[in-house]
Amino acid sequence: MADEEQLRRLDSGALKALAHPLRVRIFDLLSAHGPQTASSLASMLGETSGSTSYHLRTLSAHDLIHEVEGRGTARERWWELPEGRIDIPGPSQSMSPANQAAAQIVSSEFFRLRHETLMSYVNRPDTEVPEGWKDAGLIATTLLEMTPSQMEDLKDELMGVIEGAVGRYRGQTGPDVRRVSMRTELFDLPATGPVLAGAADSNEEES
């Protein structure tokens, strides 16, 4: 169940090991596509298998990935992510300068990849959309006026929806099943002056 999923907060060593654009991409590909070899990742990334093998070993040394048991050979190893989730801390003033830099690299690259994936979805030609999937997705943005405590309550509600979906659908298999990206963002905007009632009504966007 989702509430039993292990959540690992990356320590300094793991954060620094992940703080390389190619390692973030490898981690992201393993998350999106499941177990891969150095050769298959090299093909996806346009790199050499020697390069991807080196970065896989670096990630493995900090338990960010591990070998798939009972699969592969001494020459062709399969790698996957551990079960559970990781919490990647954003840059913080409480961190050392080196850790701040590492957190900045990891966060920036993850969000860049998320945006790249989203734009690929948005710009995908209708001819490439599988049957039944055209109207299944949702992209929605709206602006709200909230207090900090209200925002905390809404965050808890959204996390409940996410964890419920994880519990119902993660690991599901079947002929019509495919990997789906579910994203949630909730953050306060910079203060620019008093908010007037109804000011956000015309800014609501949904597609």
C-alpha positions as CSV (number, residue, x, y, z in Angstrom):
1,M,0.0,0.0,0.0
2,A,1.1,3.6,-0.6
3,D,1.2,4.5,3.0
4,E,3.6,1.6,3.6
5,E,5.9,2.8,0.8
6,Q,9.4,3.6,2.1
7,L,10.4,7.2,1.7
8,R,14.1,7.9,1.6
9,R,15.5,11.3,2.1
10,L,18.8,11.6,0.2
11,D,21.8,12.2,2.4
12,S,24.8,14.3,1.3
13,G,26.7,11.5,-0.4
14,A,23.7,10.3,-2.4
15,L,22.7,13.8,-3.4
16,K,26.2,14.5,-4.7
17,A,26.3,11.2,-6.5
18,L,23.1,12.1,-8.3
19,A,24.2,15.6,-9.1
20,H,25.2,15.0,-12.7
21,P,22.8,15.7,-15.6
22,L,23.4,12.2,-17.2
23,R,22.9,10.4,-13.9
24,V,19.6,12.3,-13.4
25,R,18.5,11.2,-16.9
26,I,19.5,7.6,-16.2
27,F,17.5,7.7,-12.9
28,D,14.6,9.2,-14.7
29,L,14.7,6.6,-17.5
30,L,14.8,3.8,-15.0
31,S,11.8,5.3,-13.3
32,A,9.8,5.7,-16.6
33,H,10.8,2.5,-18.4
34,G,11.8,0.0,-15.7
35,P,14.9,-2.2,-15.7
36,Q,17.6,-1.4,-18.3
37,T,21.1,-2.4,-19.1
38,A,24.1,-0.1,-19.8
39,S,23.7,-0.8,-23.5
40,S,19.9,0.0,-23.6
41,L,20.5,3.2,-21.7
42,A,23.3,4.2,-24.0
43,S,21.0,3.7,-27.0
44,M,18.3,5.9,-25.4
45,L,20.8,8.6,-24.4
46,G,23.1,8.6,-27.4
47,E,26.1,7.7,-25.1
48,T,28.6,4.9,-25.1
49,S,27.9,1.8,-22.9
50,G,31.1,2.5,-21.1
51,S,29.9,5.9,-20.1
52,T,26.5,4.7,-18.9
53,S,28.1,1.7,-17.1
54,Y,30.3,4.1,-15.2
55,H,27.4,6.3,-14.1
56,L,25.3,3.2,-13.2
57,R,28.1,2.0,-10.9
58,T,28.3,5.5,-9.3
59,L,24.5,5.4,-8.6
60,S,24.7,1.9,-7.3
61,A,27.5,2.7,-4.9
62,H,25.0,5.0,-3.1
63,D,22.0,2.6,-3.3
64,L,20.2,4.8,-5.7
65,I,19.8,1.8,-8.0
66,H,20.6,-1.9,-7.7
67,E,21.0,-4.9,-10.0
68,V,17.9,-7.0,-10.9
69,E,18.3,-10.3,-9.1
70,G,18.3,-13.4,-11.3
71,R,18.5,-11.4,-14.6
72,G,21.4,-10.8,-16.8
73,T,25.0,-12.0,-16.9
74,A,28.4,-10.9,-15.7
75,R,28.7,-9.0,-19.0
76,E,25.1,-7.7,-19.3
77,R,23.8,-6.4,-16.0
78,W,20.2,-5.2,-15.6
79,W,19.6,-2.3,-13.2
80,E,16.4,-1.0,-11.6
81,L,15.3,1.5,-8.9
82,P,14.8,0.3,-5.3
83,E,11.2,0.1,-4.1
84,G,9.7,3.2,-2.5
85,R,10.3,6.9,-3.2
86,I,13.1,9.3,-2.7
87,D,12.8,12.8,-1.3
88,I,15.1,15.2,-3.1
89,P,15.8,18.3,-0.9
90,G,15.8,21.6,-2.7
91,P,18.7,24.1,-2.1
92,S,18.6,25.4,1.4
93,Q,20.5,28.0,3.4
94,S,21.1,25.3,6.1
95,M,23.1,23.3,3.6
96,S,26.8,23.5,3.0
97,P,27.7,25.4,-0.3
98,A,28.6,22.0,-1.9
99,N,25.3,20.5,-1.0
100,Q,23.4,23.5,-2.1
101,A,25.1,23.3,-5.5
102,A,24.3,19.5,-5.7
103,A,20.7,20.1,-4.8
104,Q,20.4,22.8,-7.4
105,I,21.8,20.6,-10.1
106,V,19.5,17.7,-9.3
107,S,16.3,19.8,-8.9
108,S,17.0,21.8,-12.1
109,E,17.6,18.7,-14.2
110,F,14.6,16.8,-12.9
111,F,12.3,19.8,-13.6
112,R,13.9,20.3,-17.0
113,L,13.1,16.7,-17.8
114,R,9.6,17.0,-16.5
115,H,9.0,20.0,-18.7
116,E,10.5,18.2,-21.7
117,T,8.2,15.3,-21.2
118,L,5.1,17.5,-20.7
119,M,5.9,19.5,-23.9
120,S,6.3,16.2,-25.8
121,Y,2.8,15.2,-24.7
122,V,1.3,18.6,-25.5
123,N,2.8,18.7,-29.0
124,R,2.2,15.1,-29.9
125,P,0.3,14.7,-33.2
126,D,-3.1,13.2,-33.0
127,T,-2.0,10.4,-35.3
128,E,0.4,9.2,-32.6
129,V,-2.2,9.1,-29.8
130,P,-3.3,5.6,-29.1
131,E,-6.9,4.7,-29.3
132,G,-8.9,5.6,-26.2
133,W,-6.2,7.9,-24.8
134,K,-7.0,11.2,-26.6
135,D,-9.4,12.6,-24.0
136,A,-8.1,10.7,-21.0
137,G,-5.4,13.2,-19.9
138,L,-5.8,16.5,-18.1
139,I,-3.7,19.7,-17.8
140,A,-5.3,22.3,-15.5
141,T,-4.0,25.5,-13.9
142,T,-5.9,27.8,-11.6
143,L,-5.1,30.6,-9.1
144,L,-6.5,30.6,-5.5
145,E,-6.4,32.9,-2.5
146,M,-5.4,31.0,0.6
147,T,-3.9,31.2,4.0
148,P,-1.0,29.0,5.0
149,S,-3.1,26.6,7.0
150,Q,-5.6,26.3,4.1
151,M,-2.8,25.5,1.8
152,E,-1.5,22.8,4.2
153,D,-5.0,21.3,4.3
154,L,-5.3,21.3,0.5
155,K,-1.8,19.7,0.2
156,D,-2.9,16.9,2.5
157,E,-6.0,16.4,0.4
158,L,-4.0,16.2,-2.8
159,M,-1.5,13.8,-1.2
160,G,-4.4,11.6,-0.3
161,V,-5.5,11.5,-3.9
162,I,-2.0,10.7,-5.1
163,E,-1.4,7.9,-2.5
164,G,-4.8,6.4,-3.2
165,A,-4.0,6.3,-6.9
166,V,-0.6,4.7,-6.2
167,G,-2.2,2.0,-4.1
168,R,-4.8,1.2,-6.7
169,Y,-2.8,1.4,-9.9
170,R,1.0,1.0,-9.4
171,G,2.3,-2.3,-10.7
172,Q,-0.9,-2.9,-12.6
173,T,-0.6,-5.0,-15.8
174,G,-2.8,-5.7,-18.8
175,P,-3.2,-5.3,-22.5
176,D,-4.6,-1.7,-22.2
177,V,-2.2,-0.5,-19.4
178,R,0.5,2.0,-20.0
179,R,2.7,4.2,-17.8
180,V,1.0,7.5,-16.9
181,S,2.6,10.6,-15.4
182,M,0.6,12.2,-12.5
183,R,1.9,15.6,-11.4
184,T,0.9,17.9,-8.6
185,E,2.2,21.4,-7.9
186,L,1.0,23.7,-5.2
187,F,3.0,26.8,-4.3
188,D,2.6,30.4,-3.2
189,L,3.4,33.2,-5.6
190,P,5.5,36.2,-4.8
191,A,3.6,39.0,-3.0
192,T,2.9,41.9,-5.3
193,G,0.3,43.8,-3.3
194,P,-3.2,43.1,-1.9
195,V,-5.2,40.4,-3.7
196,L,-8.6,41.6,-4.8
197,A,-11.7,39.4,-4.7
198,G,-12.2,37.6,-8.1
199,A,-8.8,38.8,-9.4
200,A,-7.9,35.2,-10.5
201,D,-11.1,34.4,-12.3
202,S,-9.9,35.5,-15.7
203,N,-6.6,33.6,-15.3
204,E,-8.1,30.1,-15.0
205,E,-6.9,27.8,-17.7
206,E,-7.8,24.2,-18.3
207,S,-7.2,21.8,-21.2
